[in-house]
Amino acid sequence: MADTITITNMDFYAHHGVLDEEAKLGQRFFADIVVETDLGPAARADDYRQTVCYAKLYRAVEAVMTGRRAHLIEALAERAASAVLAEFPGIQAATVTVRKPNAPIPGHFDHVQVSVTRRRG
């Protein structure tokens, strides 16, 4: 499917990580989501009710990113993609990217990033 909706650089403060101080102090995480869905009906009718609500999509990712602690950003990406597919039956695939700019790695870097794609069925 070629139709996509993308929300990039969502910014969340949360308490994820392997180290105890990461869970205690928290830190910023960033996420992107790209979903595949048929936008034709909404586009042809110019009808909001026939597309995916961007605000609801954001809130689905936010609930995962600020919810239950994960040790790995891989788990956050997996949970978010699965949550989106469960909540939005019209979405055929979801790609979630999670970035952790303050990963406890010695050295200079911009961020650590993982991406997962999950498809319906």
Backbone as JSON Lines, residues from 0, in Angstrom:
{"i":0,"aa":"M","n":[0.86,-1.18,0.0],"ca":[0.0,0.0,0.0],"c":[0.9,1.24,0.0]}
{"i":1,"aa":"A","n":[0.56,2.21,-0.8],"ca":[1.41,3.4,-0.95],"c":[0.95,4.57,-0.1]}
{"i":2,"aa":"D","n":[-0.25,4.53,0.47],"ca":[-0.76,5.66,1.25],"c":[-0.24,5.59,2.68]}
{"i":3,"aa":"T","n":[0.28,6.71,3.17],"ca":[0.82,6.73,4.53],"c":[0.43,8.01,5.26]}
{"i":4,"aa":"I","n":[0.36,7.9,6.56],"ca":[0.25,9.04,7.46],"c":[1.48,8.96,8.37]}
{"i":5,"aa":"T","n":[2.15,10.09,8.56],"ca":[3.37,10.13,9.35],"c":[3.29,11.22,10.4]}
{"i":6,"aa":"I","n":[3.68,10.89,11.6],"ca":[3.88,11.89,12.66],"c":[5.32,11.73,13.13]}
{"i":7,"aa":"T","n":[6.09,12.8,13.08],"ca":[7.51,12.71,13.4],"c":[7.88,13.54,14.63]}
{"i":8,"aa":"N","n":[8.91,13.07,15.26],"ca":[9.58,13.78,16.35],"c":[8.66,14.07,17.54]}
{"i":9,"aa":"M","n":[7.79,13.12,17.86],"ca":[6.99,13.25,19.07],"c":[7.95,13.19,20.26]}
{"i":10,"aa":"D","n":[7.77,14.05,21.21],"ca":[8.71,14.24,22.32],"c":[8.02,13.85,23.62]}
{"i":11,"aa":"F","n":[8.59,12.86,24.33],"ca":[8.0,12.36,25.57],"c":[9.05,12.29,26.67]}
{"i":12,"aa":"Y","n":[8.65,12.61,27.87],"ca":[9.51,12.41,29.04],"c":[9.0,11.16,29.75]}
{"i":13,"aa":"A","n":[9.89,10.2,29.95],"ca":[9.45,8.93,30.52],"c":[10.58,8.28,31.31]}
{"i":14,"aa":"H","n":[10.27,7.16,31.92],"ca":[11.2,6.49,32.85],"c":[11.51,5.08,32.36]}
{"i":15,"aa":"H","n":[12.18,4.99,31.23],"ca":[12.54,3.7,30.65],"c":[14.06,3.54,30.69]}
{"i":16,"aa":"G","n":[14.49,2.31,30.65],"ca":[15.92,2.02,30.58],"c":[16.29,0.85,31.45]}
{"i":17,"aa":"V","n":[17.46,0.31,31.2],"ca":[17.97,-0.83,31.95],"c":[18.47,-0.41,33.33]}
{"i":18,"aa":"L","n":[19.08,0.76,33.4],"ca":[19.68,1.2,34.66],"c":[18.64,1.77,35.62]}
{"i":19,"aa":"D","n":[18.83,1.51,36.9],"ca":[17.89,2.0,37.91],"c":[17.75,3.52,37.88]}
{"i":20,"aa":"E","n":[18.85,4.24,37.68],"ca":[18.77,5.71,37.66],"c":[17.97,6.23,36.46]}
{"i":21,"aa":"E","n":[17.94,5.48,35.36],"ca":[17.1,5.88,34.23],"c":[15.63,5.79,34.6]}
{"i":22,"aa":"A","n":[15.28,4.75,35.32],"ca":[13.89,4.59,35.75],"c":[13.52,5.63,36.8]}
{"i":23,"aa":"K","n":[14.46,5.95,37.66],"ca":[14.19,6.91,38.73],"c":[14.13,8.35,38.22]}
{"i":24,"aa":"L","n":[15.12,8.75,37.44],"ca":[15.22,10.15,37.0],"c":[14.4,10.44,35.76]}
{"i":25,"aa":"G","n":[14.28,9.48,34.87],"ca":[13.59,9.7,33.61],"c":[14.44,10.46,32.61]}
{"i":26,"aa":"Q","n":[13.97,10.54,31.39],"ca":[14.67,11.24,30.32],"c":[13.74,11.41,29.13]}
{"i":27,"aa":"R","n":[14.22,12.17,28.15],"ca":[13.42,12.4,26.94],"c":[13.61,11.26,25.96]}
{"i":28,"aa":"F","n":[12.5,10.93,25.31],"ca":[12.48,9.97,24.22],"c":[11.73,10.62,23.06]}
{"i":29,"aa":"F","n":[12.1,10.27,21.86],"ca":[11.44,10.79,20.67],"c":[10.92,9.62,19.85]}
{"i":30,"aa":"A","n":[9.77,9.83,19.21],"ca":[9.19,8.75,18.42],"c":[8.61,9.29,17.13]}
{"i":31,"aa":"D","n":[8.66,8.46,16.11],"ca":[8.01,8.71,14.82],"c":[7.09,7.53,14.56]}
{"i":32,"aa":"I","n":[6.0,7.82,13.87],"ca":[5.14,6.72,13.42],"c":[4.74,6.96,11.98]}
{"i":33,"aa":"V","n":[4.8,5.9,11.21],"ca":[4.32,5.9,9.83],"c":[3.32,4.75,9.73]}
{"i":34,"aa":"V","n":[2.1,5.09,9.33],"ca":[1.09,4.04,9.17],"c":[0.66,3.95,7.72]}
{"i":35,"aa":"E","n":[0.39,2.74,7.29],"ca":[-0.13,2.49,5.95],"c":[-1.62,2.24,6.05]}
{"i":36,"aa":"T","n":[-2.38,3.0,5.28],"ca":[-3.83,2.88,5.25],"c":[-4.33,3.41,3.93]}
{"i":37,"aa":"D","n":[-5.51,3.04,3.54],"ca":[-6.08,3.51,2.28],"c":[-6.68,4.9,2.51]}
{"i":38,"aa":"L","n":[-6.02,5.91,1.96],"ca":[-6.48,7.29,2.1],"c":[-7.42,7.72,0.98]}
{"i":39,"aa":"G","n":[-7.63,6.85,0.01],"ca":[-8.47,7.2,-1.14],"c":[-9.86,7.66,-0.79]}
{"i":40,"aa":"P","n":[-10.62,6.88,-0.01],"ca":[-11.99,7.31,0.3],"c":[-12.04,8.68,1.0]}
{"i":41,"aa":"A","n":[-11.17,8.91,1.96],"ca":[-11.16,10.2,2.66],"c":[-10.77,11.33,1.72]}
{"i":42,"aa":"A","n":[-9.77,11.08,0.88],"ca":[-9.3,12.12,-0.04],"c":[-10.36,12.47,-1.08]}
{"i":43,"aa":"R","n":[-11.0,11.46,-1.64],"ca":[-12.02,11.71,-2.66],"c":[-13.23,12.44,-2.09]}
{"i":44,"aa":"A","n":[-13.62,12.09,-0.87],"ca":[-14.8,12.72,-0.25],"c":[-14.44,13.95,0.57]}
{"i":45,"aa":"D","n":[-13.13,14.18,0.78],"ca":[-12.67,15.26,1.65],"c":[-13.4,15.18,2.99]}
{"i":46,"aa":"D","n":[-13.39,13.95,3.54],"ca":[-14.18,13.64,4.74],"c":[-13.28,13.15,5.86]}
{"i":47,"aa":"Y","n":[-13.2,13.93,6.9],"ca":[-12.39,13.64,8.07],"c":[-12.75,12.28,8.69]}
{"i":48,"aa":"R","n":[-13.99,11.91,8.67],"ca":[-14.44,10.67,9.3],"c":[-13.93,9.42,8.6]}
{"i":49,"aa":"Q","n":[-13.4,9.57,7.4],"ca":[-12.92,8.41,6.63],"c":[-11.41,8.23,6.69]}
{"i":50,"aa":"T","n":[-10.73,9.01,7.51],"ca":[-9.29,8.87,7.65],"c":[-8.95,8.51,9.09]}
{"i":51,"aa":"V","n":[-7.68,8.39,9.39],"ca":[-7.22,8.13,10.74],"c":[-7.06,9.47,11.44]}
{"i":52,"aa":"C","n":[-7.65,9.59,12.62],"ca":[-7.53,10.83,13.4],"c":[-6.09,10.96,13.9]}
{"i":53,"aa":"Y","n":[-5.42,12.03,13.5],"ca":[-4.02,12.23,13.88],"c":[-3.87,12.33,15.39]}
{"i":54,"aa":"A","n":[-4.81,13.01,16.05],"ca":[-4.73,13.18,17.5],"c":[-4.86,11.83,18.21]}
{"i":55,"aa":"K","n":[-5.75,10.97,17.74],"ca":[-5.91,9.64,18.35],"c":[-4.67,8.8,18.11]}
{"i":56,"aa":"L","n":[-4.09,8.93,16.94],"ca":[-2.86,8.2,16.63],"c":[-1.74,8.65,17.56]}
{"i":57,"aa":"Y","n":[-1.61,9.96,17.75],"ca":[-0.6,10.5,18.67],"c":[-0.83,9.95,20.08]}
{"i":58,"aa":"R","n":[-2.07,10.0,20.54],"ca":[-2.37,9.55,21.9],"c":[-2.08,8.05,22.09]}
{"i":59,"aa":"A","n":[-2.28,7.26,21.06],"ca":[-1.97,5.83,21.16],"c":[-0.47,5.61,21.39]}
{"i":60,"aa":"V","n":[0.35,6.37,20.67],"ca":[1.8,6.27,20.86],"c":[2.19,6.85,22.22]}
{"i":61,"aa":"E","n":[1.62,7.98,22.56],"ca":[1.92,8.62,23.85],"c":[1.63,7.69,25.02]}
{"i":62,"aa":"A","n":[0.52,6.98,24.97],"ca":[0.15,6.07,26.07],"c":[1.23,5.02,26.3]}
{"i":63,"aa":"V","n":[1.8,4.51,25.23],"ca":[2.87,3.53,25.36],"c":[4.15,4.19,25.84]}
{"i":64,"aa":"M","n":[4.5,5.3,25.24],"ca":[5.77,5.95,25.55],"c":[5.84,6.47,26.98]}
{"i":65,"aa":"T","n":[4.72,6.85,27.54],"ca":[4.71,7.38,28.9],"c":[4.13,6.4,29.91]}
{"i":66,"aa":"G","n":[3.84,5.2,29.46],"ca":[3.22,4.19,30.32],"c":[4.23,3.29,30.99]}
{"i":67,"aa":"R","n":[3.87,2.04,31.06],"ca":[4.65,1.01,31.77],"c":[6.12,1.03,31.34]}
{"i":68,"aa":"R","n":[6.98,0.94,32.32],"ca":[8.42,0.97,32.08],"c":[8.87,-0.16,31.17]}
{"i":69,"aa":"A","n":[9.75,0.2,30.25],"ca":[10.42,-0.79,29.41],"c":[11.92,-0.67,29.65]}
{"i":70,"aa":"H","n":[12.61,-1.77,29.61],"ca":[14.06,-1.72,29.7],"c":[14.66,-1.3,28.35]}
{"i":71,"aa":"L","n":[14.03,-1.71,27.27],"ca":[14.58,-1.51,25.93],"c":[13.68,-0.61,25.08]}
{"i":72,"aa":"I","n":[14.3,0.24,24.26],"ca":[13.5,1.02,23.33],"c":[12.91,0.11,22.25]}
{"i":73,"aa":"E","n":[13.5,-1.04,22.05],"ca":[12.93,-2.03,21.15],"c":[11.53,-2.44,21.63]}
{"i":74,"aa":"A","n":[11.39,-2.61,22.94],"ca":[10.1,-2.98,23.51],"c":[9.09,-1.85,23.35]}
{"i":75,"aa":"L","n":[9.53,-0.61,23.53],"ca":[8.62,0.52,23.34],"c":[8.11,0.58,21.9]}
{"i":76,"aa":"A","n":[8.99,0.41,20.95],"ca":[8.59,0.45,19.54],"c":[7.61,-0.68,19.23]}
{"i":77,"aa":"E","n":[7.89,-1.86,19.74],"ca":[7.01,-3.02,19.54],"c":[5.63,-2.76,20.15]}
{"i":78,"aa":"R","n":[5.6,-2.28,21.37],"ca":[4.33,-2.01,22.05],"c":[3.52,-0.95,21.31]}
{"i":79,"aa":"A","n":[4.19,0.1,20.87],"ca":[3.47,1.18,20.17],"c":[2.9,0.69,18.85]}
{"i":80,"aa":"A","n":[3.67,-0.04,18.07],"ca":[3.18,-0.55,16.8],"c":[2.0,-1.5,17.02]}
{"i":81,"aa":"S","n":[2.11,-2.37,18.0],"ca":[1.02,-3.31,18.3],"c":[-0.22,-2.59,18.78]}
{"i":82,"aa":"A","n":[-0.06,-1.56,19.6],"ca":[-1.19,-0.79,20.11],"c":[-1.92,-0.08,18.98]}
{"i":83,"aa":"V","n":[-1.17,0.48,18.04],"ca":[-1.79,1.18,16.92],"c":[-2.58,0.2,16.05]}
{"i":84,"aa":"L","n":[-2.01,-0.95,15.76],"ca":[-2.74,-1.93,14.96],"c":[-4.0,-2.42,15.68]}
{"i":85,"aa":"A","n":[-3.92,-2.55,17.0],"ca":[-5.09,-3.01,17.76],"c":[-6.19,-1.95,17.8]}
{"i":86,"aa":"E","n":[-5.81,-0.69,17.87],"ca":[-6.8,0.38,18.02],"c":[-7.41,0.85,16.71]}
{"i":87,"aa":"F","n":[-6.68,0.72,15.62],"ca":[-7.12,1.27,14.33],"c":[-7.24,0.14,13.3]}
{"i":88,"aa":"P","n":[-8.42,-0.42,13.13],"ca":[-8.58,-1.55,12.21],"c":[-8.29,-1.22,10.75]}
{"i":89,"aa":"G","n":[-8.37,0.04,10.36],"ca":[-8.1,0.42,8.98],"c":[-6.63,0.56,8.64]}
{"i":90,"aa":"I","n":[-5.78,0.51,9.64],"ca":[-4.34,0.61,9.41],"c":[-3.8,-0.78,9.1]}
{"i":91,"aa":"Q","n":[-3.09,-0.88,7.98],"ca":[-2.55,-2.17,7.54],"c":[-1.15,-2.45,8.08]}
{"i":92,"aa":"A","n":[-0.38,-1.39,8.34],"ca":[0.98,-1.56,8.86],"c":[1.36,-0.31,9.64]}
{"i":93,"aa":"A","n":[2.22,-0.51,10.63],"ca":[2.72,0.6,11.44],"c":[4.22,0.44,11.62]}
{"i":94,"aa":"T","n":[4.95,1.51,11.31],"ca":[6.38,1.55,11.58],"c":[6.6,2.58,12.67]}
{"i":95,"aa":"V","n":[7.21,2.15,13.76],"ca":[7.49,3.04,14.88],"c":[9.0,3.11,15.07]}
{"i":96,"aa":"T","n":[9.49,4.33,15.16],"ca":[10.9,4.59,15.44],"c":[10.98,5.28,16.79]}
{"i":97,"aa":"V","n":[11.84,4.77,17.66],"ca":[12.06,5.38,18.98],"c":[13.52,5.79,19.06]}
{"i":98,"aa":"R","n":[13.74,7.04,19.49],"ca":[15.09,7.57,19.65],"c":[15.34,7.9,21.12]}
{"i":99,"aa":"K","n":[16.53,7.57,21.56],"ca":[16.96,7.83,22.93],"c":[18.25,8.64,22.86]}
{"i":100,"aa":"P","n":[18.15,9.97,23.02],"ca":[19.34,10.8,22.87],"c":[20.33,10.69,24.02]}
{"i":101,"aa":"N","n":[19.88,10.26,25.17],"ca":[20.77,10.21,26.33],"c":[21.04,8.79,26.8]}
{"i":102,"aa":"A","n":[21.17,7.89,25.86],"ca":[21.51,6.51,26.22],"c":[22.85,6.5,26.95]}
{"i":103,"aa":"P","n":[22.98,5.66,27.98],"ca":[24.21,5.64,28.76],"c":[25.35,4.92,28.03]}
{"i":104,"aa":"I","n":[25.86,5.59,27.02],"ca":[26.95,5.05,26.21],"c":[28.12,6.01,26.32]}
{"i":105,"aa":"P","n":[29.3,5.52,26.65],"ca":[30.45,6.43,26.69],"c":[30.82,6.86,25.27]}
{"i":106,"aa":"G","n":[30.93,8.14,25.08],"ca":[31.28,8.65,23.76],"c":[30.27,9.68,23.29]}
{"i":107,"aa":"H","n":[30.54,10.25,22.13],"ca":[29.7,11.31,21.58],"c":[28.82,10.75,20.47]}
{"i":108,"aa":"F","n":[27.54,11.03,20.55],"ca":[26.6,10.58,19.54],"c":[25.35,11.43,19.65]}
{"i":109,"aa":"D","n":[24.54,11.42,18.61],"ca":[23.3,12.19,18.62],"c":[22.19,11.44,19.36]}
{"i":110,"aa":"H","n":[21.98,10.18,19.0],"ca":[20.95,9.37,19.64],"c":[21.11,7.91,19.22]}
{"i":111,"aa":"V","n":[20.49,7.05,19.97],"ca":[20.32,5.65,19.6],"c":[18.9,5.53,19.09]}
{"i":112,"aa":"Q","n":[18.72,4.74,18.04],"ca":[17.41,4.65,17.39],"c":[17.11,3.22,17.0]}
{"i":113,"aa":"V","n":[15.85,2.81,17.2],"ca":[15.38,1.53,16.69],"c":[14.07,1.77,15.96]}
{"i":114,"aa":"S","n":[13.82,0.94,14.96],"ca":[12.56,1.01,14.21],"c":[12.01,-0.4,14.06]}
{"i":115,"aa":"V","n":[10.7,-0.52,14.22],"ca":[10.03,-1.79,13.97],"c":[8.85,-1.54,13.05]}
{"i":116,"aa":"T","n":[8.58,-2.5,12.19],"ca":[7.39,-2.45,11.34],"c":[6.58,-3.69,11.62]}
{"i":117,"aa":"R","n":[5.3,-3.48,11.9],"ca":[4.4,-4.58,12.13],"c":[3.22,-4.46,11.18]}
{"i":118,"aa":"R","n":[2.82,-5.57,10.59],"ca":[1.74,-5.6,9.62],"c":[0.57,-6.43,10.15]}
{"i":119,"aa":"R","n":[-0.58,-6.03,9.73],"ca":[-1.8,-6.74,10.12],"c":[-1.81,-8.12,9.45]}
{"i":120,"aa":"G","n":[-2.31,-9.1,10.23],"ca":[-2.54,-10.42,9.67],"c":[-1.34,-11.24,9.57]}
